[in-house]
Amino acid sequence: MTINVGPDGDYTTIGEAVEAARYDEEVTVRISAGTYREKLFIEKGNITLIGAGRRRTVIEYGDGANETMPDGSRRGTFRSQTVYLGGGRITLKDMTVRNTAGDGDTAGQALAVYADAAEVIMENTELSSHQDTLFLAPLPVKERHPGGFMGPGMLNSRRPTKQYYKNCIIRGDVDFIFGGADALFDGCEIIICDRGRDVNGYVAAPCECPGGMGFVFRRCVIRGEMSDMDGTVFLGRPWRDSGKATFIECRYDGCINNKRFSGWKGVDEPEDEAYMAEYSPMDMSGTPIDISGRNPWVRLLGEDELPDLDCFRRSMNSEED
Protein backbone atom coordinates (compact mmCIF):
# COMPACT_ATOMS: atom_id res chain seq x y z
CA MET A 1 0.00 0.00 0.00
CA THR A 2 1.28 3.46 -0.93
CA ILE A 3 -0.02 6.74 0.53
CA ASN A 4 0.94 10.14 -0.89
CA VAL A 5 1.26 13.26 1.26
CA GLY A 6 1.27 16.79 -0.15
CA PRO A 7 -0.97 19.46 -1.65
CA ASP A 8 -2.15 17.05 -4.35
CA GLY A 9 -1.75 13.83 -2.36
CA ASP A 10 -4.11 11.53 -0.51
CA TYR A 11 -3.50 13.60 2.65
CA THR A 12 -2.00 17.00 3.34
CA THR A 13 -0.35 16.02 6.65
CA ILE A 14 1.95 13.15 7.53
CA GLY A 15 0.01 12.47 10.71
CA GLU A 16 -3.19 11.79 8.75
CA ALA A 17 -1.34 9.41 6.43
CA VAL A 18 0.22 7.49 9.31
CA GLU A 19 -3.12 7.20 11.07
CA ALA A 20 -4.68 5.77 7.89
CA ALA A 21 -2.04 3.03 7.60
CA ARG A 22 -3.00 -0.35 9.06
CA TYR A 23 -0.59 -1.69 11.66
CA ASP A 24 -0.37 -5.15 10.10
CA GLU A 25 0.11 -4.01 6.49
CA GLU A 26 3.36 -3.02 4.76
CA VAL A 27 2.92 0.65 3.92
CA THR A 28 4.96 3.26 2.03
CA VAL A 29 4.24 6.94 2.66
CA ARG A 30 5.64 9.29 0.00
CA ILE A 31 5.95 12.86 1.21
CA SER A 32 6.18 15.82 -1.17
CA ALA A 33 8.70 18.62 -0.76
CA GLY A 34 7.78 21.13 1.92
CA THR A 35 8.07 21.85 5.62
CA TYR A 36 5.64 19.91 7.81
CA ARG A 37 5.31 21.31 11.31
CA GLU A 38 4.04 18.18 13.03
CA LYS A 39 4.76 16.22 16.19
CA LEU A 40 4.41 12.63 15.02
CA PHE A 41 3.73 9.38 16.84
CA ILE A 42 4.41 6.48 14.45
CA GLU A 43 3.84 2.95 15.70
CA LYS A 44 3.28 0.44 12.89
CA GLY A 45 4.36 -3.06 11.96
CA ASN A 46 6.25 -2.15 8.78
CA ILE A 47 6.14 1.39 7.44
CA THR A 48 8.49 3.38 5.18
CA LEU A 49 8.44 7.18 4.91
CA ILE A 50 10.16 8.60 1.82
CA GLY A 51 10.67 12.31 1.28
CA ALA A 52 11.51 14.31 -1.83
CA GLY A 53 15.12 14.72 -0.72
CA ARG A 54 17.15 15.68 2.29
CA ARG A 55 16.30 19.31 3.16
CA ARG A 56 13.47 19.31 0.59
CA THR A 57 11.10 17.40 2.84
CA VAL A 58 11.40 18.71 6.40
CA ILE A 59 9.52 17.59 9.52
CA GLU A 60 9.96 19.98 12.44
CA TYR A 61 8.60 20.79 15.87
CA GLY A 62 9.90 22.80 18.82
CA ASP A 63 9.30 21.07 22.15
CA GLY A 64 12.07 21.26 24.75
CA ALA A 65 12.54 19.47 28.06
CA ASN A 66 12.37 22.69 30.11
CA GLU A 67 8.86 23.54 28.95
CA THR A 68 6.13 23.53 31.61
CA MET A 69 3.21 21.23 30.80
CA PRO A 70 -0.45 22.17 31.43
CA ASP A 71 -0.42 20.16 34.68
CA GLY A 72 2.59 22.13 35.93
CA SER A 73 5.12 19.33 35.36
CA ARG A 74 8.30 19.70 33.35
CA ARG A 75 8.06 18.21 29.84
CA GLY A 76 11.33 16.33 30.24
CA THR A 77 13.61 14.72 27.68
CA PHE A 78 11.38 11.87 26.53
CA ARG A 79 8.32 13.95 25.70
CA SER A 80 10.27 16.50 23.66
CA GLN A 81 10.65 14.50 20.43
CA THR A 82 9.54 15.73 17.04
CA VAL A 83 9.06 12.15 15.80
CA TYR A 84 8.48 9.00 17.87
CA LEU A 85 9.12 5.68 16.09
CA GLY A 86 7.67 2.55 17.69
CA GLY A 87 6.32 -0.83 16.69
CA GLY A 88 8.01 -3.31 14.37
CA ARG A 89 10.09 -1.93 11.49
CA ILE A 90 10.27 1.72 10.44
CA THR A 91 12.32 3.22 7.60
CA LEU A 92 12.94 6.92 6.89
CA LYS A 93 14.57 8.07 3.64
CA ASP A 94 15.38 11.34 1.92
CA MET A 95 14.19 13.88 4.46
CA THR A 96 15.13 16.06 7.41
CA VAL A 97 13.74 15.78 10.94
CA ARG A 98 14.58 18.59 13.31
CA ASN A 99 13.74 19.96 16.71
CA THR A 100 13.66 23.76 16.66
CA ALA A 101 13.44 24.34 20.44
CA GLY A 102 16.96 25.77 20.58
CA ASP A 103 20.10 25.22 22.62
CA GLY A 104 20.18 23.21 25.80
CA ASP A 105 20.87 26.17 28.08
CA THR A 106 17.38 27.49 27.44
CA ALA A 107 15.30 24.69 25.94
CA GLY A 108 16.89 21.75 27.72
CA GLN A 109 17.05 18.41 25.95
CA ALA A 110 15.22 18.45 22.62
CA LEU A 111 14.89 15.21 20.67
CA ALA A 112 14.48 15.20 16.92
CA VAL A 113 13.80 11.43 16.94
CA TYR A 114 12.88 8.92 19.65
CA ALA A 115 13.70 5.62 17.90
CA ASP A 116 11.92 2.84 19.80
CA ALA A 117 10.85 0.40 17.04
CA ALA A 118 12.32 -3.11 17.01
CA GLU A 119 14.13 -2.19 13.77
CA VAL A 120 14.88 1.32 12.53
CA ILE A 121 16.54 2.17 9.21
CA MET A 122 17.40 5.68 8.02
CA GLU A 123 19.05 6.55 4.72
CA ASN A 124 19.99 9.96 3.36
CA THR A 125 18.21 11.57 6.30
CA GLU A 126 19.27 14.57 8.36
CA LEU A 127 18.54 14.80 12.08
CA SER A 128 19.09 18.16 13.70
CA SER A 129 18.85 19.61 17.21
CA HIS A 130 21.25 20.61 19.98
CA GLN A 131 21.20 18.48 23.16
CA ASP A 132 19.96 14.87 22.78
CA THR A 133 19.13 14.91 19.05
CA LEU A 134 18.66 11.13 18.61
CA PHE A 135 17.57 8.65 21.26
CA LEU A 136 18.03 4.98 20.38
CA ALA A 137 15.93 2.80 22.69
CA PRO A 138 15.97 0.92 24.98
CA LEU A 139 16.12 3.17 28.00
CA PRO A 140 18.47 2.28 30.85
CA VAL A 141 17.14 -0.19 33.38
CA LYS A 142 16.71 2.48 36.07
CA GLU A 143 16.18 6.22 36.00
CA ARG A 144 18.39 8.43 38.12
CA HIS A 145 15.64 10.90 39.03
CA PRO A 146 11.95 10.17 39.67
CA GLY A 147 9.94 10.74 36.50
CA GLY A 148 13.08 11.07 34.41
CA PHE A 149 11.83 8.61 31.77
CA MET A 150 8.33 10.10 31.49
CA GLY A 151 7.28 9.59 27.88
CA PRO A 152 5.85 7.12 25.36
CA GLY A 153 8.39 4.36 26.05
CA MET A 154 8.69 4.58 29.83
CA LEU A 155 6.71 1.39 30.49
CA ASN A 156 8.14 -0.59 27.57
CA SER A 157 10.23 -3.66 28.29
CA ARG A 158 13.95 -3.07 27.81
CA ARG A 159 14.02 -5.16 24.64
CA PRO A 160 17.02 -4.92 22.29
CA THR A 161 16.53 -2.82 19.16
CA LYS A 162 18.55 -2.89 15.92
CA GLN A 163 19.14 0.37 14.07
CA TYR A 164 20.97 1.25 10.84
CA TYR A 165 21.84 4.77 9.66
CA LYS A 166 23.35 5.12 6.19
CA ASN A 167 24.62 8.34 4.57
CA CYS A 168 22.85 10.43 7.20
CA ILE A 169 23.74 13.80 8.71
CA ILE A 170 23.30 14.08 12.47
CA ARG A 171 23.78 17.44 14.15
CA GLY A 172 23.87 18.29 17.86
CA ASP A 173 26.12 19.05 20.80
CA VAL A 174 25.67 17.38 24.23
CA ASP A 175 25.16 13.58 24.26
CA PHE A 176 23.28 13.93 21.01
CA ILE A 177 23.37 10.25 19.98
CA PHE A 178 22.35 8.28 23.07
CA GLY A 179 20.61 5.14 24.32
CA GLY A 180 21.00 1.37 24.50
CA ALA A 181 20.45 0.10 20.93
CA ASP A 182 22.70 -1.96 18.71
CA ALA A 183 23.22 0.66 16.01
CA LEU A 184 25.47 1.02 12.97
CA PHE A 185 26.19 4.48 11.56
CA ASP A 186 27.57 3.86 8.08
CA GLY A 187 29.20 6.67 6.11
CA CYS A 188 27.40 9.35 8.10
CA GLU A 189 28.42 12.95 8.73
CA ILE A 190 28.35 13.88 12.41
CA ILE A 191 28.40 17.64 13.06
CA ILE A 192 28.95 19.13 16.52
CA CYS A 193 27.41 22.55 17.20
CA ASP A 194 29.60 25.31 18.64
CA ARG A 195 28.40 26.33 22.11
CA GLY A 196 31.39 28.61 22.66
CA ARG A 197 32.50 26.45 25.62
CA ASP A 198 35.71 24.74 26.67
CA VAL A 199 33.67 21.57 26.14
CA ASN A 200 31.34 22.01 23.21
CA GLY A 201 29.89 18.53 23.31
CA TYR A 202 29.92 14.75 23.40
CA VAL A 203 28.90 12.77 20.31
CA ALA A 204 27.74 9.47 21.84
CA ALA A 205 26.26 8.62 25.24
CA PRO A 206 25.54 4.86 25.24
CA CYS A 207 23.96 3.05 28.18
CA GLU A 208 23.53 -0.65 28.95
CA CYS A 209 23.47 -2.64 25.73
CA PRO A 210 21.36 -5.82 25.95
CA GLY A 211 22.22 -6.82 22.37
CA GLY A 212 25.95 -6.50 22.80
CA MET A 213 27.33 -4.43 19.87
CA GLY A 214 26.41 -0.97 21.11
CA PHE A 215 26.95 2.02 18.85
CA VAL A 216 29.33 1.56 15.93
CA PHE A 217 30.40 4.42 13.67
CA ARG A 218 32.01 3.13 10.47
CA ARG A 219 33.76 5.43 7.97
CA CYS A 220 31.97 8.48 9.28
CA VAL A 221 33.15 12.09 9.06
CA ILE A 222 33.04 13.78 12.47
CA ARG A 223 33.62 17.51 12.58
CA GLY A 224 32.80 20.75 14.34
CA GLU A 225 30.47 23.19 12.65
CA MET A 226 33.09 25.95 13.05
CA SER A 227 36.82 25.89 12.28
CA ASP A 228 37.96 27.13 15.72
CA MET A 229 36.64 24.32 17.93
CA ASP A 230 39.95 22.48 18.40
CA GLY A 231 40.00 20.09 21.33
CA THR A 232 36.52 20.99 22.61
CA VAL A 233 34.62 17.80 21.67
CA PHE A 234 34.69 14.23 22.97
CA LEU A 235 33.64 11.21 20.95
CA GLY A 236 31.48 10.09 23.83
CA ARG A 237 30.95 9.33 27.47
CA PRO A 238 29.08 6.38 29.04
CA TRP A 239 25.54 7.31 30.13
CA ARG A 240 25.65 4.13 32.23
CA ASP A 241 28.75 2.26 33.40
CA SER A 242 28.63 -0.45 30.71
CA GLY A 243 27.94 1.82 27.72
CA LYS A 244 29.56 0.72 24.46
CA ALA A 245 30.67 2.77 21.43
CA THR A 246 33.19 1.97 18.69
CA PHE A 247 34.53 4.27 15.97
CA ILE A 248 35.99 2.46 12.95
CA GLU A 249 38.00 4.14 10.16
CA CYS A 250 36.40 7.50 10.87
CA ARG A 251 37.81 10.87 9.83
CA TYR A 252 38.03 13.80 12.22
CA ASP A 253 38.87 17.46 12.11
CA GLY A 254 40.73 19.09 14.99
CA CYS A 255 37.70 19.45 17.25
CA ILE A 256 38.19 16.07 18.97
CA ASN A 257 40.02 16.28 22.30
CA ASN A 258 43.25 14.29 22.67
CA LYS A 259 41.63 12.28 25.48
CA ARG A 260 39.13 11.07 22.82
CA PHE A 261 36.40 10.00 25.34
CA SER A 262 35.37 11.54 28.65
CA GLY A 263 34.12 10.00 31.85
CA TRP A 264 30.48 10.74 32.66
CA LYS A 265 31.19 13.08 35.57
CA GLY A 266 34.53 14.42 34.41
CA VAL A 267 37.11 14.10 31.65
CA ASP A 268 39.56 12.04 33.71
CA GLU A 269 37.03 9.96 35.64
CA PRO A 270 37.86 6.23 35.29
CA GLU A 271 35.27 4.26 33.30
CA ASP A 272 36.67 0.75 33.48
CA GLU A 273 33.31 -0.96 32.86
CA ALA A 274 32.67 1.01 29.67
CA TYR A 275 33.73 -0.11 26.20
CA MET A 276 34.89 2.95 24.27
CA ALA A 277 37.09 2.12 21.31
CA GLU A 278 38.61 3.25 18.03
CA TYR A 279 40.12 1.52 15.04
CA SER A 280 42.28 3.26 12.43
CA PRO A 281 41.34 6.91 13.19
CA MET A 282 42.29 9.43 10.48
CA ASP A 283 42.30 13.15 9.86
CA MET A 284 40.25 14.66 7.05
CA SER A 285 42.93 13.89 4.47
CA GLY A 286 43.08 10.21 5.43
CA THR A 287 46.35 10.43 7.39
CA PRO A 288 46.43 8.23 10.52
CA ILE A 289 46.01 10.07 13.84
CA ASP A 290 48.17 9.42 16.88
CA ILE A 291 45.78 8.84 19.81
CA SER A 292 48.40 7.86 22.38
CA GLY A 293 47.10 10.71 24.57
CA ARG A 294 43.72 8.99 24.99
CA ASN A 295 42.25 8.21 28.40
CA PRO A 296 43.77 4.96 29.72
CA TRP A 297 40.45 3.08 29.59
CA VAL A 298 39.89 3.90 25.89
CA ARG A 299 40.75 1.00 23.58
CA LEU A 300 42.69 1.06 20.31
CA LEU A 301 41.45 -2.04 18.47
CA GLY A 302 43.18 -4.46 16.17
CA GLU A 303 41.50 -5.78 13.03
CA ASP A 304 40.70 -9.11 14.72
CA GLU A 305 38.68 -7.28 17.40
CA LEU A 306 36.20 -5.61 15.04
CA PRO A 307 32.49 -6.58 15.11
CA ASP A 308 30.95 -8.32 12.09
CA LEU A 309 29.16 -5.29 10.69
CA ASP A 310 28.27 -6.81 7.33
CA CYS A 311 26.40 -9.58 9.14
CA PHE A 312 24.56 -6.96 11.15
CA ARG A 313 23.65 -5.01 8.00
CA ARG A 314 22.42 -8.13 6.20
CA SER A 315 20.28 -9.03 9.21
CA MET A 316 18.35 -5.83 8.53
CA ASN A 317 18.03 -6.58 4.79
CA SER A 318 19.98 -3.46 3.87
CA GLU A 319 22.38 -3.65 0.93
CA GLU A 320 25.50 -1.57 0.47
CA ASP A 321 25.99 0.42 -2.75
Buried (B, 14 or more C-beta within 10 A) or exposed (E): EEBBBBEEBBBBBBBBBBEEBEEEEEBBBBBBEBEBEBBBBBBBBBBBBBBBEBBBBBBBBBBBBBBEEEEEEBBBBBBBBBBBBBBBBBBBBBBBBBBBBBBBEEBBBBBBBBBBBBBBBBBBBBBBBBBBBBBBBBBBEEEEEEEBBBBBBBEBEBEBBBBBBBBBBBBBBBBBBBBBBBBBBBBBBBBBBBBEEEBBBBBBBBBBBEBEBBBBBBBBBBBBEEEEBEBBBBBBBBBBEBBBBBBBBBBBBBBBBEBBBBBBEEEEEEBEEBBBBBBBBBEEEEEEBEBEEBBEBBBBBEEEEBBEBEEBBEEBEBEEE
